[in-house]
Structures are given as structure tokens and as C-alpha cells.
């Protein structure tokens, strides 16, 4: 499934590039939505988008219920931010984490 928008945004996190540009990067989390119209199947997906750097593609993770979809999406966001930060030479920064993290869990740890 390819998504064009995040839909209803339920949370936003702002990060910055620590280079000369100081550009703002935003992570937008969409509201979980049912992903199946099949009778008796209750699956959900949770969309997100990272804007200001990278390809800005809308991505998502899916789960057996809305909570699992959110949990998996938060991990996917964390992993995507790590990947993006490598492309940006480690210049991605969230001001609320002095250790250099972005405040999201990852699949890597």
C-alpha cells in the first residue's frame, strides 16, 4: 500500500541539523487506521512522515491492533532517523536528548 499523506496528525517532533543550514526536520505521526475491509480481520496501520530531509515519503507500520501499530511505527521512525542521520554525517539533533538520541526506540536496540 502506498500512501500520499499521513492523514490526521496526532504528534509532531522537531529536530534540527547541526550544520550551517540549521534546517528543521519534522517527524509527523498519523492516527492509526484500520487496514483491512475483510470480515473478522482487525489490523491497523500507523503512518508517519519525516520532512525537511531525505525522500519525505509517507511510511507506515502495521499491527494486530492500533497499539501495536503505534509501537512498531515508533520503532520504525527511530530506525529511519538513525539511517537518515548517517546520510547527514551525524548532524541530526533533538534538543531534548543530550546523549544524541532522538527519543524513539529502534529495531536495532
Helices and strands as residue ranges (DSSP letters): E 9-17, E 24-30, E 33-34, E 44-51, E 58-63, H 66-87, E 92-93
